[in-house]
Amino acid sequence: MISFIGDITPEPDDDDEEDDEVYDELYDANPEALAADGFADAYVGYAAPGPGRKALAVYDYEKCIKILMDRDGMSEEGACEYFEFNVVGSWVGECTPLYLVTRAVDS
C-alpha cells in the first residue's frame, strides 16, 4: 500500500491530468518519498521538516477513512481499523507518509 513517488503511474482510464501531477512537487522536494496507494484524493501536500531531513507526503486522515468507506464499502469502524493497521501501521523507513488528524475548532 506504500509506493515510491517515482513509481506511481496514472490509472489507465484516468483522464484527469491534474491527478497525474498530484505528487510532482513532492517528487521535486524528495524523489525518494513514499505515497499511500489509493489515497491521492486525501493528499494535502508535503511536510518540509527542515535541514537535513527529507520531505514527506501528508494525507488527511479523515479523508482517507472516507475513501475506504466510499470506495470499498467499509463501515466507519472497519475503515478505521483497516487504515490504522494496514496503512498508518506500515512503517517502511524514513520516507513513510504522515497522516494529519485535524483538531475540531469551536466557532
Secondary structure, 3 states (H helix, E strand, C coil): CEEEHHHCCCCCCCCCHHHHCCCHHHHHHCCCCEEECCCHHHEEEEECCCCCCCCEEEEEHHHHHHHHHHHHCCCHHHHHHHHHHHHHCCCCCCCCCEEECCCCCCC
